[in-house]
């Protein structure tokens, strides 16, 4: 089998750590002896073992490691954090061959792990499926390189282009999409560290912003309340999840505050003004848009933006489109 084959397997199992490893990257690792995978692992929840540790621990006959190859999506760490350096563990077990998807440009690592392995005599190969590995680690790289959270914009619009009705009679959401689309949104919430909405969304919908229809941790709730219109009676301030209230109203200021709070990914769920704020300042990475079959005829117009379409799919009568920001 080729190096690409085993790195693809690393990427496949790495996704098992989505939503639990932050602020660490969700790494995948496999160990191969004589073209057979003898151990594999992915990053455990934050504070526990890294992928390389789990892969090595999974090998039953440790004597095989001296003639094996370890594959990993991201450069093994070389510094002490919550756990010891993975590069040291590889050297301890005398694994001679190391194949790495992409370099970790976190200043604490940034090639130091590769240098340590090479200086100890390991045969190190770097850059196998590099583009795929960098895309997989997009949250981690955005946080360290751009000094901000990875930002996902999400909204639902009617078939005639409205995100909300002009007015309504009660303090509840007006559903545009079906139950399957809504369940997918809850899955997304479990995968990201935080979720953000503006003042009007809280006032109009009184949302809970939790993962009620999925299994996983509730995201940190971030609400914008510049004019102090919100009080503890709103659902977002209950004890189901941590809530942060912010008064800054430029996207750049919000990004700085979220970075200081060590939030490496966030979903912006509305409303239209809040979404447009991030769009206008160019501070977003993905836009995930549902188009339902209902019509409002009049209401709040959906945000406008330009992006690169990467996915379009039907979820029963709904259509999901996902765009990336290539600026």
GUZA-57477 format. One record per residue (C-alpha): x, y, z; residue in one letter. Coordinates in pm, whole numbers, padded with zeros to 5 digits, always signed. Layout:
N
XYZa;...
! end
This chain:
327
+00000+00000+00000x;+00109+00361-00060x;+00177+00633+00195x;-00141+00805+00071x;-00349+00499+00157x;-00241+00503+00520x;-00270+00882+00560x;-00627+00853+00427x;-00694+00602+00704x;-00541+00847+00954x;-00779+01118+00833x;-01073+00880+00852x;-01020+00785+01217x;-00913+01137+01318x;-01272+01255+01267x;-01370+01051+01573x;-01218+01331+01783x;-01435+01605+01632x;-01579+01823+01906x;-01383+01667+02195x;-01011+01744+02147x;-01015+02125+02142x;-00801+02323+02179x;-00582+02035+02059x;-00608+01930+01694x;-00797+01610+01612x;-00508+01395+01486x;-00520+01044+01345x;-00236+00791+01348x;-00177+00438+01221x;+00122+00206+01263x;+00213-00032+00982x;+00435-00340+00987x;+00491-00544+00670x;+00198-00368+00495x;-00041-00452+00780x;-00191-00200+01022x;-00094-00321+01370x;-00216-00019+01567x;-00421+00295+01520x;-00552+00578+01732x;-00697+00927+01734x;-00667+01215+01977x;-00851+01156+02305x;-01056+01432+02471x;-00845+01729+02581x;-00603+01651+02860x;-00570+01285+02771x;-00360+01086+02521x;-00263+01208+02175x;-00318+01001+01861x;+00037+00863+01846x;+00016+00743+02206x;-00314+00565+02142x;-00179+00406+01823x;+00135+00277+01997x;-00068+00150+02293x;-00289-00042+02050x;+00006-00246+01920x;-00001-00586+02091x;+00354-00694+02004x;+00569-00389+02078x;+00878-00564+01937x;+00738-00502+01588x;+00768-00125+01637x;+01145-00134+01569x;+01067-00226+01208x;+00741-00033+01163x;+00620+00292+01011x;+00402+00536+01201x;+00168+00759+00999x;+00021+01077+01143x;-00189+01362+01000x;+00006+01632+01184x;+00365+01668+01297x;+00421+01494+01633x;+00455+01741+01919x;+00794+01806+02075x;+00693+02000+02386x;+00540+01918+02723x;+00177+02022+02758x;-00094+01825+02933x;+00096+01516+02811x;+00463+01438+02727x;+00597+01494+02372x;+00483+01238+02116x;+00816+01263+01933x;+00990+01135+02247x;+00756+00835+02262x;+00828+00748+01899x;+01202+00756+01975x;+01155+00554+02293x;+01000+00271+02093x;+01262+00309+01818x;+01009+00341+01536x;+01239+00397+01236x;+00996+00547+00982x;+00765+00843+01034x;+00524+00970+00765x;+00357+01306+00832x;+00066+01469+00652x;+00149+01832+00734x;+00377+02042+00953x;+00237+02186+01275x;+00309+02559+01249x;+00205+02624+01608x;+00515+02812+01737x;+00556+02554+02016x;+00611+02283+01753x;+00677+02438+01407x;+00916+02176+01274x;+01084+02100+01605x;+00925+01756+01625x;+01048+01671+01275x;+01396+01802+01356x;+01415+01593+01674x;+01311+01277+01488x;+01557+01333+01203x;+01845+01410+01439x;+01776+01082+01618x;+01807+00893+01288x;+01442+00846+01190x;+01348+00835+00824x;+01091+01116+00809x;+00859+01184+00513x;+00657+01507+00522x;+00372+01638+00305x;+00174+01325+00216x;-00181+01440+00126x;-00076+01774+00271x;-00373+01970+00130x;-00622+01719+00272x;-00449+01719+00611x;-00443+02099+00629x;-00812+02111+00540x;-00885+01854+00810x;-00699+02065+01068x;-00864+02390+00951x;-00986+02492+01297x;-00644+02444+01453x;-00457+02628+01177x;-00705+02918+01164x;-00676+02972+01540x;-00295+02974+01538x;-00228+03143+01203x;-00511+03397+01179x;-00540+03449+01556x;-00915+03395+01551x;-01177+03125+01572x;-01274+02920+01267x;-01603+03089+01177x;-01903+02905+01033x;-02203+03114+00926x;-02534+02932+00927x;-02884+03038+00835x;-03206+02908+00685x;-03400+03100+00424x;-03735+03059+00258x;-03767+02975-00110x;-03840+03345-00169x;-03526+03461+00015x;-03632+03557+00368x;-03458+03455+00691x;-03745+03555+00923x;-04102+03687+00898x;-04166+04058+00925x;-04352+04005+01251x;-04485+03721+01466x;-04715+03663+01758x;-04494+03473+02004x;-04136+03448+02129x;-04051+03125+01944x;-03862+03036+01626x;-04057+03015+01301x;-03927+02697+01138x;-03822+02723+00775x;-03658+02379+00749x;-03765+02023+00828x;-03675+01814+01134x;-03385+01641+00958x;-03216+01968+00872x;-03267+02089+01228x;-03111+01769+01364x;-02809+01823+01138x;-02769+02172+01286x;-02761+02019+01635x;-02492+01778+01517x;-02291+02077+01395x;-02333+02248+01732x;-02181+01944+01902x;-01881+01965+01669x;-01791+02329+01735x;-01676+02498+02053x;-01918+02791+02057x;-02230+02940+01902x;-02310+03311+01865x;-02633+03506+01812x;-02728+03871+01823x;-02961+04052+02060x;-03266+04043+01831x;-03246+03665+01788x;-03265+03621+02164x;-03547+03875+02196x;-03751+03732+01908x;-03691+03356+01941x;-03570+03295+02298x;-03352+03005+02173x;-03166+02755+02390x;-02876+02701+02142x;-02812+02347+02268x;-02775+02001+02110x;-03118+01872+02210x;-03157+01654+01900x;-02805+01511+01902x;-02557+01347+02138x;-02263+01562+02245x;-02159+01860+02451x;-02350+02184+02427x;-02141+02464+02275x;-02048+02774+02471x;-02324+03027+02403x;-02212+03377+02301x;-02474+03650+02287x;-02431+04008+02175x;-02599+04253+02408x;-02456+04596+02333x;-02749+04787+02484x;-02811+04553+02781x;-03156+04448+02665x;-03122+04089+02785x;-03174+03957+03137x;-03150+03623+03316x;-03505+03525+03221x;-03397+03428+02869x;-03324+03060+02804x;-02968+03125+02685x;-02877+03216+03042x;-02991+02888+03198x;-02747+02630+03335x;-02750+02396+03034x;-02432+02551+02898x;-02186+02831+02965x;-02295+03169+02825x;-02075+03469+02747x;-02235+03809+02693x;-02039+04054+02477x;-02093+04422+02403x;-01848+04472+02119x;-02021+04522+01786x;-01754+04496+01519x;-01663+04154+01388x;-01292+04221+01436x;-01340+04312+01803x;-01554+04002+01855x;-01291+03783+01689x;-01024+03925+01920x;-01235+03856+02228x;-01316+03502+02114x;-00946+03434+02050x;-00859+03561+02398x;-01121+03319+02534x;-00941+03032+02351x;-01244+02953+02136x;-01109+02782+01826x;-01435+02741+01633x;-01776+02905+01638x;-02108+02893+01454x;-02274+03229+01390x;-02648+03151+01382x;-02802+03494+01343x;-02979+03710+01302x;-02938+03875+00966x;-02756+04184+01098x;-02507+03977+01298x;-02438+03747+01004x;-02395+04041+00767x;-02153+04201+01015x;-01908+03912+00975x;-01967+03891+00599x;-01901+04262+00543x;-01572+04245+00737x;-01469+03929+00553x;-01433+03738+00879x;-01581+03398+00799x;-01462+03062+00669x;-01776+02867+00579x;-02137+02958+00508x;-02390+02677+00552x;-02729+02772+00412x;-03056+02583+00416x;-03331+02676+00170x;-03673+02553+00275x;-03985+02507+00067x;-04194+02760+00263x;-04252+03121+00155x;-04304+03436+00364x;-04378+03685+00082x;-04228+03954+00303x;-03988+03959+00596x;-03620+03992+00689x;-03405+03942+00379x;-03133+03677+00398x;-02768+03793+00409x;-02583+03861+00083x;-02231+03735+00020x;-01995+03585-00235x;-01815+03254-00182x;-01704+02931-00346x;-01971+02659-00358x;-01832+02328-00227x;-02151+02132-00158x;-02515+02122-00262x;-02746+01846-00142x;-03112+01777-00075x;-03240+01694+00273x;-03590+01581+00173x;-03761+01903+00060x;-03481+02129+00191x;-03164+02221+00002x;-02831+02261+00183x;-02553+02462+00019x;-02210+02515+00172x;-01967+02785+00061x;-01611+02872+00160x;-01457+03217+00181x;-01154+03221-00047x;-01051+03578+00031x;
! end
